[in-house]
Amino acid sequence: MTKIFATIIPALACQLLGLQLQAQSTALSAQLQQGYNRFAASDNMQYALVGFTVTDADGKTVFSNLGNAGLAPASCQKIVTAAAAFDQLGSNFRYSTNVSLSGNANGNMWKGDLLVQGSGDPTLASWRYKSVPDTAFFFQTLQALRQKGISRISGHIIGSNLQFSTEPIPGGWIYDDIGNYYGAGSWALNYHENQFDASFSATGNVGDRLPLKLTTPASGYDEIDSYVTLGQPGTGDNSIIYASPYSPKAYISGTLGKTKQTFTISGAISDGETALLQALADYLQRNGIQIDGDVRPARLYAAKQWKIPAATQSLTSFQSVGLDSVAYWFLQKSINLYGEALLKTLAVNAGKPGDTEAGAEWIRNFWAGKGIDRNALRVKDGSGLSPQNRVTANSLVAVLQYAKKQPWFVAYYDGFPLIHNIKMKSGTIGGAKGYTGYISDKNGKEYCFALLVNNYSGNANTVVQQMWQLLDVITQFK
C-alpha cells in the first residue's frame, strides 16, 4: 500500500501542476484577447493588419491573431538573420581581411601590387569597438610592410575578391533610403561602416539655405549639393540625402532645426571598397610607404574583364571582432549594413555567390529545414529595410523558440535591446511597426512573442504606446 501511495501522490501532484499551468495559460489567453480587442478598436488600427503571436516556454500558443499573415517586419527581421548566422558561422566566427603582394622585391621597393582580399567584414575601420581602433587594419598592414623592409610599392593597391557582388544594395530598397547612412551598401571591403558625417551650421533665419561645411570621412562623391533650409528651433533633423552607389553626385534636401550647436547628419559612402583602399593608401603614405600606382577596386576588374594579378607572397591577415560582438551591435543599434554583410557571408559560406539574392534564398531554405515554411519568410534582404519583405508573426516566434535551445543563445539574447523593460527587437518602416522578443509575466514565466502592425493610422508614437500597453497584459499577469 505504501508503494502505491508513493507512486500515486507524485503523479497527482504533476497532474495538478499541469492543470494549474493550463488554467494560468487560459487566463492569460483571455486577458490577451481583451487587450487585443481594445487595441484593435483604436482609430489608429481602423485600416491596419495586426499579426500577434505569443507562445509559452514550451512552444504552446497562448494567443494568436493573423499569425500566418505575411507582413512587413522592418528591422524585426534582423532576429532571423542573426540566428541563422550564429547557427551556421558560430559565436566565435571572425572575418578575415587578407593582404598579399604580387610581384617581387627589389631592395626596399616592391615591384608589383598590394592585394587586399576582403571577406565582407562590416566592422573594418569602424569606430564602434573600443578594443579595436579604427586604424588597426591599416597599422597591421604598415607593420607587415616594415618588417619586410618595404618602403615603396611600384604598383597599385587592388581589391582582389570577385566572389562578392559588385551590386552593394538589395533590389527593392527605396531611393529615399540609399543615400543615408542606414541605406549604406555592403562590399567585400567596407570602410567606417560605409558612413560619412555631413556638418552644418544651423544658425541664422528660419528658411535660410544652409551650406554644407564638412564631410568626414570622405564621402566618395565628387559633389554634394545642399538644398537644406533652416527649420524652427526644436524641429530636429528632417533632411534626406539623395544618392546612389558609385554616383559622382549627391544632394541633400529638407530642414534642420535651428540650434547653436553644429548639426551633423550621416550619409552613405558611395563606394565602400574604394574608400577602404584609398584610406589604406593614404595611411601608408603618411607613414613613409610610397605608393606609385592608384587604388583599384575589384569591380573595376570585373567591369573591364581584367585579370587580377596573382599573389606571390602573403603579407598579413587581419581578424575582425567575433560574431557575438557583431551580432550585439547588429541587434542593439539595428545596423542595416551588418545584416546585408551577414546575408552575403552566409551565401559565401554555403559555396554560393556573395550577393543578396543568393543569401536570401539560402536563408529561406535554412529555416525551411527547421520547420518554417519558405512562404512564411519572404525575405528580400538581411536587415528588413526593403518594403518588399513579408514575414509572419508565427515564423518570428518559431525563430525565437529555436534559438532558445541552442548553445549560442546567451550571446543572441544579449543582443536584444531592453525596450519598455522587455528584451525585444523593434522594427520601423513606412506605415509599419513591430516588436519581437522574450517577455516575462510577474511570476517570472517567459514567453516568446511577435507583434507586427502594418498600415496603422495617426501618430507613430501613439501607436508605440498602444503596442506597449498590449504587451503589458503579459508583464502584469500573475
C-alpha positions as CSV (number, residue, x, y, z in Angstrom):
1,M,0.0,0.0,0.0
2,T,2.9,2.4,0.9
3,K,4.4,1.8,-2.5
4,I,1.1,2.5,-4.2
5,F,0.7,5.8,-2.4
6,A,4.4,6.7,-3.2
7,T,3.5,6.2,-6.9
8,I,0.1,7.9,-6.9
9,I,0.9,11.0,-4.9
10,P,3.7,12.4,-7.2
11,A,1.6,11.6,-10.2
12,L,-1.4,13.5,-8.8
13,A,0.9,16.4,-7.9
14,C,2.2,16.6,-11.5
15,Q,-1.3,16.4,-12.8
16,L,-2.5,19.2,-10.5
17,L,0.5,21.3,-11.5
18,G,-0.3,20.7,-15.2
19,L,-3.9,21.7,-14.6
20,Q,-2.8,24.8,-12.7
21,L,-0.5,25.8,-15.6
22,Q,-3.2,25.2,-18.1
23,A,-5.6,27.4,-16.1
24,Q,-3.0,30.2,-16.0
25,S,-2.4,29.9,-19.7
26,T,-6.2,30.0,-20.3
27,A,-6.5,33.1,-18.1
28,L,-3.7,34.9,-19.9
29,S,-5.2,34.0,-23.2
30,A,-8.5,35.6,-22.1
31,Q,-6.8,38.7,-20.9
32,L,-4.7,39.0,-24.1
33,Q,-7.9,38.7,-26.1
34,Q,-9.5,41.5,-24.1
35,G,-6.3,43.6,-24.5
36,Y,-6.2,42.9,-28.2
37,N,-9.8,43.8,-28.7
38,R,-9.1,47.2,-27.1
39,F,-6.1,47.7,-29.2
40,A,-7.9,46.7,-32.5
41,A,-10.8,49.1,-31.6
42,S,-8.5,52.1,-31.7
43,D,-8.9,54.6,-34.5
44,N,-5.3,54.0,-35.3
45,M,-6.0,50.4,-36.2
46,Q,-9.1,51.0,-38.4
47,Y,-7.2,50.0,-41.6
48,A,-4.4,48.1,-40.1
49,L,-3.3,44.5,-40.2
50,V,-2.0,43.1,-37.0
51,G,-0.1,39.9,-36.6
52,F,0.3,39.0,-32.9
53,T,1.5,35.6,-31.6
54,V,2.5,34.6,-28.1
55,T,3.8,31.2,-27.1
56,D,5.0,29.9,-23.7
57,A,8.4,28.4,-23.0
58,D,7.3,25.0,-24.3
59,G,6.2,26.5,-27.6
60,K,2.5,26.2,-26.9
61,T,0.4,29.0,-28.4
62,V,-1.1,31.3,-25.8
63,F,-2.6,33.8,-28.2
64,S,-2.5,34.4,-32.0
65,N,-4.2,36.8,-34.3
66,L,-3.3,36.6,-38.0
67,G,-0.2,34.7,-37.0
68,N,0.2,33.4,-40.6
69,A,-0.3,36.7,-42.3
70,G,2.7,37.9,-44.3
71,L,3.5,41.4,-43.0
72,A,6.4,43.9,-43.5
73,P,8.6,43.1,-40.4
74,A,11.0,46.0,-40.8
75,S,14.0,45.5,-38.5
76,C,12.3,42.7,-36.6
77,Q,13.6,40.6,-39.5
78,K,17.1,41.1,-38.1
79,I,16.5,38.4,-35.5
80,V,16.1,35.9,-38.3
81,T,19.4,36.8,-39.9
82,A,21.3,36.9,-36.6
83,A,20.0,33.5,-35.5
84,A,21.0,31.9,-38.8
85,A,24.4,33.5,-38.6
86,F,25.0,32.2,-35.1
87,D,23.9,28.7,-36.1
88,Q,26.0,28.4,-39.3
89,L,29.0,30.6,-38.5
90,G,29.3,30.2,-34.8
91,S,29.7,32.7,-32.0
92,N,33.5,32.8,-32.4
93,F,33.4,33.4,-36.2
94,R,35.7,36.2,-37.3
95,Y,36.1,37.9,-40.7
96,S,39.5,37.8,-42.3
97,T,40.9,40.6,-44.5
98,N,44.0,39.1,-46.2
99,V,46.8,41.3,-47.6
100,S,49.3,39.9,-50.0
101,L,51.8,41.0,-52.6
102,S,52.0,40.4,-56.3
103,G,55.4,40.7,-58.0
104,N,58.9,40.6,-56.4
105,A,61.2,42.6,-54.2
106,N,63.9,44.9,-55.5
107,G,65.8,46.2,-52.4
108,N,63.3,48.3,-50.4
109,M,60.9,48.6,-53.3
110,W,58.2,46.1,-54.1
111,K,57.9,45.8,-57.8
112,G,54.2,44.9,-58.1
113,D,50.9,45.4,-56.4
114,L,49.4,45.2,-52.9
115,L,46.4,42.9,-52.9
116,V,43.6,43.3,-50.3
117,Q,41.2,40.4,-50.2
118,G,38.1,41.3,-48.2
119,S,35.5,38.8,-46.9
120,G,32.7,41.2,-46.2
121,D,33.7,42.4,-42.8
122,P,31.3,45.2,-42.0
123,T,33.3,46.3,-39.0
124,L,36.5,47.1,-40.8
125,A,37.8,50.6,-39.7
126,S,34.6,51.0,-37.6
127,W,34.7,53.5,-34.7
128,R,32.4,51.4,-32.7
129,Y,34.7,48.9,-31.0
130,K,36.8,50.2,-28.2
131,S,39.1,47.1,-28.2
132,V,39.9,47.6,-31.9
133,P,41.0,51.1,-33.0
134,D,39.6,52.2,-36.4
135,T,43.1,52.3,-37.8
136,A,44.0,48.8,-36.6
137,F,43.9,47.2,-40.0
138,F,46.0,50.0,-41.5
139,F,48.6,49.8,-38.7
140,Q,48.9,46.0,-39.0
141,T,49.5,46.3,-42.8
142,L,52.0,49.0,-42.3
143,Q,53.9,47.0,-39.7
144,A,54.0,43.9,-42.0
145,L,55.5,46.0,-44.8
146,R,58.1,47.5,-42.5
147,Q,59.0,44.0,-41.3
148,K,59.8,43.1,-44.9
149,G,61.8,46.2,-45.3
150,I,59.4,47.6,-48.0
151,S,59.2,51.4,-48.2
152,R,57.9,51.7,-51.7
153,I,55.3,49.9,-53.8
154,S,55.6,50.4,-57.6
155,G,52.2,49.1,-58.5
156,H,48.6,49.5,-57.3
157,I,46.5,48.8,-54.2
158,I,43.9,46.3,-55.5
159,G,40.7,44.9,-54.1
160,S,41.1,41.2,-55.0
161,N,37.8,39.5,-54.1
162,L,35.5,38.9,-57.0
163,Q,33.3,36.4,-55.1
164,F,31.2,39.3,-53.7
165,S,28.7,41.0,-55.9
166,T,29.5,44.5,-57.4
167,E,25.9,45.3,-56.6
168,P,26.1,46.6,-53.0
169,I,22.5,47.2,-52.2
170,P,19.5,44.8,-52.4
171,G,16.9,45.3,-55.1
172,G,13.8,46.9,-53.7
173,W,15.5,49.5,-51.4
174,I,13.9,52.9,-52.0
175,Y,15.7,56.0,-53.2
176,D,14.8,57.9,-50.1
177,D,16.9,55.4,-48.1
178,I,20.0,54.5,-50.0
179,G,21.8,57.9,-49.8
180,N,21.5,57.9,-46.0
181,Y,23.7,56.0,-43.5
182,Y,21.1,53.4,-42.8
183,G,20.9,52.6,-46.5
184,A,24.7,52.1,-47.0
185,G,25.7,49.3,-49.3
186,S,28.0,46.4,-48.4
187,W,31.0,45.2,-50.3
188,A,33.8,42.6,-49.8
189,L,35.7,45.6,-48.3
190,N,33.9,48.1,-46.2
191,Y,35.1,51.3,-44.6
192,H,33.9,53.1,-41.4
193,E,30.6,51.3,-41.7
194,N,30.3,52.9,-45.1
195,Q,29.1,56.1,-43.4
196,F,30.2,59.7,-43.6
197,D,29.0,62.6,-41.5
198,A,27.9,65.9,-43.0
199,S,28.1,69.0,-40.8
200,F,26.1,72.2,-41.0
201,S,26.0,75.4,-39.0
202,A,22.2,75.6,-38.2
203,T,22.1,79.3,-37.3
204,G,20.5,82.3,-39.0
205,N,17.0,83.0,-40.1
206,V,14.3,80.3,-40.4
207,G,14.1,79.4,-44.1
208,D,17.7,80.3,-44.9
209,R,19.7,77.9,-47.1
210,L,22.3,76.0,-45.2
211,P,25.7,75.4,-46.9
212,L,27.5,72.1,-46.2
213,K,30.5,72.8,-44.0
214,L,32.4,69.5,-43.9
215,T,32.1,65.8,-44.5
216,T,34.2,63.2,-42.6
217,P,35.5,60.8,-43.7
218,A,35.5,61.5,-47.4
219,S,32.1,60.6,-48.9
220,G,33.4,59.5,-52.3
221,Y,31.1,61.9,-54.2
222,D,32.7,64.5,-56.4
223,E,30.0,66.9,-55.4
224,I,27.3,67.2,-52.8
225,D,24.7,70.0,-53.3
226,S,22.8,71.3,-50.2
227,Y,19.2,72.4,-50.6
228,V,18.8,72.2,-46.8
229,T,17.0,75.1,-45.2
230,L,16.8,76.2,-41.5
231,G,13.8,75.0,-39.7
232,Q,12.1,76.2,-36.5
233,P,14.1,75.5,-33.2
234,G,13.4,72.1,-31.8
235,T,12.2,70.5,-35.1
236,G,15.4,68.5,-35.4
237,D,16.6,66.6,-38.4
238,N,14.1,66.4,-41.3
239,S,16.7,66.1,-44.1
240,I,17.3,63.4,-46.6
241,I,20.4,62.6,-48.6
242,Y,19.8,61.5,-52.1
243,A,22.5,59.5,-53.8
244,S,23.2,56.0,-55.1
245,P,26.3,53.7,-55.1
246,Y,29.1,54.7,-57.5
247,S,27.3,58.0,-58.2
248,P,29.6,61.1,-58.6
249,K,27.0,63.4,-57.2
250,A,24.7,63.6,-54.2
251,Y,22.2,66.2,-52.9
252,I,20.6,66.9,-49.6
253,S,17.1,68.4,-49.1
254,G,14.8,69.1,-46.2
255,T,15.2,71.1,-43.0
256,L,17.4,71.2,-39.9
257,G,16.1,72.7,-36.7
258,K,17.7,75.9,-35.6
259,T,20.4,75.4,-33.0
260,K,23.6,77.0,-31.7
261,Q,25.4,73.6,-32.0
262,T,26.9,72.2,-35.2
263,F,24.2,69.9,-36.8
264,T,25.5,66.6,-38.1
265,I,23.7,64.2,-40.3
266,S,25.0,60.9,-41.7
267,G,25.1,59.6,-45.3
268,A,26.2,56.5,-47.2
269,I,29.7,56.4,-48.7
270,S,29.3,56.0,-52.5
271,D,31.8,53.1,-52.8
272,G,32.9,51.4,-49.6
273,E,35.6,49.2,-51.2
274,T,37.3,52.2,-52.9
275,A,37.0,54.2,-49.7
276,L,38.8,51.5,-47.8
277,L,41.6,51.1,-50.4
278,Q,42.1,54.8,-50.6
279,A,42.2,55.2,-46.8
280,L,44.8,52.4,-46.7
281,A,46.9,54.1,-49.4
282,D,46.7,57.5,-47.6
283,Y,47.7,55.9,-44.2
284,L,50.7,54.1,-45.7
285,Q,51.9,57.2,-47.5
286,R,51.5,59.3,-44.3
287,N,53.7,56.8,-42.6
288,G,56.5,56.5,-45.1
289,I,55.4,53.9,-47.6
290,Q,55.4,55.4,-51.1
291,I,52.7,54.1,-53.4
292,D,53.4,54.8,-57.1
293,G,50.1,53.4,-58.5
294,D,46.5,54.1,-57.7
295,V,43.7,52.2,-55.9
296,R,41.7,49.7,-57.9
297,P,38.5,48.1,-56.6
298,A,37.5,44.6,-57.6
299,R,34.5,45.9,-59.6
300,L,37.0,47.7,-62.0
301,Y,38.5,44.4,-62.9
302,A,35.1,42.8,-63.3
303,A,33.9,45.7,-65.5
304,K,37.0,45.7,-67.7
305,Q,37.3,41.9,-67.6
306,W,40.9,42.4,-66.4
307,K,42.6,39.6,-64.6
308,I,43.6,40.3,-61.0
309,P,47.3,39.7,-60.5
310,A,48.1,36.5,-58.7
311,A,49.6,36.8,-55.2
312,T,53.2,35.8,-54.9
313,Q,53.6,36.4,-51.2
314,S,51.2,36.6,-48.2
315,L,51.7,39.7,-46.1
316,T,49.2,39.7,-43.2
317,S,45.7,38.6,-42.2
318,F,43.5,41.0,-40.1
319,Q,40.9,39.4,-38.0
320,S,37.6,41.1,-37.0
321,V,35.9,41.1,-33.7
322,G,33.9,37.9,-33.1
323,L,30.4,37.3,-34.4
324,D,29.0,37.7,-30.9
325,S,30.2,41.3,-30.9
326,V,28.9,41.9,-34.5
327,A,25.5,40.5,-33.7
328,Y,25.3,42.5,-30.4
329,W,25.6,45.8,-32.3
330,F,23.5,44.5,-35.2
331,L,20.6,44.0,-32.9
332,Q,21.2,46.7,-30.4
333,K,21.7,49.6,-32.9
334,S,19.8,47.9,-35.8
335,I,22.7,48.4,-38.2
336,N,21.4,47.5,-41.7
337,L,24.9,47.2,-43.1
338,Y,25.6,44.3,-40.7
339,G,22.5,42.4,-41.9
340,E,23.4,42.7,-45.5
341,A,27.0,41.7,-44.9
342,L,25.9,38.7,-42.8
343,L,23.4,37.6,-45.5
344,K,26.2,37.6,-48.2
345,T,28.6,35.9,-45.8
346,L,26.1,33.1,-45.3
347,A,25.8,32.7,-49.0
348,V,29.6,32.5,-49.5
349,N,29.9,30.2,-46.5
350,A,27.5,27.8,-48.3
351,G,29.5,28.0,-51.6
352,K,27.2,30.5,-53.2
353,P,28.0,33.9,-54.8
354,G,28.3,36.7,-52.3
355,D,25.1,38.5,-53.3
356,T,21.8,39.4,-51.7
357,E,19.7,37.1,-53.9
358,A,21.8,34.0,-53.1
359,G,21.8,34.9,-49.4
360,A,18.0,35.4,-49.2
361,E,17.4,32.1,-51.0
362,W,19.8,30.3,-48.7
363,I,18.2,31.8,-45.5
364,R,14.7,30.7,-46.6
365,N,16.0,27.2,-47.3
366,F,17.8,27.1,-43.9
367,W,14.7,28.0,-41.9
368,A,12.6,25.6,-44.0
369,G,14.9,22.9,-42.7
370,K,14.0,24.0,-39.2
371,G,10.3,23.6,-40.0
372,I,9.4,27.2,-41.1
373,D,7.6,27.3,-44.4
374,R,9.5,29.1,-47.1
375,N,6.4,31.1,-47.9
376,A,6.3,32.4,-44.3
377,L,9.7,34.0,-44.8
378,R,9.7,36.0,-48.0
379,V,12.9,37.8,-47.2
380,K,14.4,40.2,-49.8
381,D,17.4,41.3,-47.7
382,G,19.2,40.7,-44.4
383,S,18.1,43.8,-42.5
384,G,14.4,44.3,-43.1
385,L,14.9,47.7,-44.8
386,S,13.2,46.5,-48.1
387,P,9.5,47.2,-48.1
388,Q,9.0,44.0,-50.1
389,N,9.8,41.8,-47.1
390,R,6.9,39.7,-45.8
391,V,7.3,37.7,-42.7
392,T,4.7,36.1,-40.4
393,A,4.4,36.6,-36.6
394,N,4.4,32.8,-36.2
395,S,7.7,32.4,-38.1
396,L,9.4,35.1,-35.9
397,V,8.2,33.3,-32.8
398,A,9.5,30.0,-34.3
399,V,12.9,31.5,-34.7
400,L,12.9,32.7,-31.1
401,Q,11.9,29.3,-29.9
402,Y,14.6,27.6,-32.0
403,A,17.3,30.0,-30.7
404,K,16.4,29.2,-27.0
405,K,17.5,25.6,-27.5
406,Q,20.9,26.4,-29.0
407,P,24.3,26.7,-27.3
408,W,24.8,30.3,-28.7
409,F,21.5,31.5,-27.2
410,V,23.2,33.6,-24.4
411,A,25.1,35.7,-27.0
412,Y,22.0,36.0,-29.2
413,Y,19.7,37.1,-26.3
414,D,22.3,39.6,-25.0
415,G,22.0,41.5,-28.3
416,F,18.3,42.2,-27.9
417,P,17.7,45.7,-26.7
418,L,15.8,46.4,-23.5
419,I,12.8,48.4,-24.6
420,H,10.0,49.2,-22.1
421,N,11.8,46.7,-19.8
422,I,11.3,43.9,-22.3
423,K,14.1,42.2,-24.2
424,M,12.8,42.8,-27.7
425,K,13.8,43.9,-31.2
426,S,11.9,46.8,-32.7
427,G,11.2,47.4,-36.4
428,T,10.0,50.6,-38.1
429,I,9.4,51.3,-41.7
430,G,6.8,53.5,-43.5
431,G,3.4,52.7,-42.0
432,A,4.7,49.6,-40.2
433,K,5.8,49.0,-36.6
434,G,6.9,45.8,-34.9
435,Y,8.3,44.2,-31.8
436,T,9.5,40.7,-31.2
437,G,11.4,39.0,-28.4
438,Y,11.3,37.5,-25.0
439,I,8.8,38.7,-22.3
440,S,8.1,37.5,-18.8
441,D,5.0,37.8,-16.6
442,K,5.0,38.8,-12.9
443,N,5.7,35.2,-11.8
444,G,8.9,35.1,-14.0
445,K,7.3,32.8,-16.6
446,E,8.8,33.5,-20.0
447,Y,7.1,33.8,-23.4
448,C,8.1,34.4,-26.9
449,F,6.1,36.9,-29.0
450,A,5.9,38.8,-32.2
451,L,3.7,41.9,-32.7
452,L,3.6,43.3,-36.2
453,V,1.4,46.2,-37.2
454,N,1.1,47.3,-40.8
455,N,-0.8,50.3,-42.3
456,Y,-1.7,52.0,-39.0
457,S,-3.1,55.5,-39.0
458,G,-2.1,58.5,-36.9
459,N,0.9,59.3,-34.9
460,A,3.6,56.7,-34.7
461,N,4.4,57.5,-31.0
462,T,0.8,56.9,-30.1
463,V,0.8,53.5,-31.8
464,V,4.0,52.6,-30.0
465,Q,2.4,53.4,-26.6
466,Q,-0.7,51.3,-27.6
467,M,1.5,48.4,-28.5
468,W,3.3,48.6,-25.2
469,Q,0.0,48.6,-23.4
470,L,-0.9,45.4,-25.2
471,L,2.4,43.8,-24.2
472,D,1.8,45.0,-20.6
473,V,-1.0,42.5,-20.4
474,I,1.7,39.9,-20.2
475,T,4.2,41.7,-18.0
476,Q,1.4,42.5,-15.4
477,F,-0.1,39.0,-15.5
478,K,0.2,36.8,-12.3
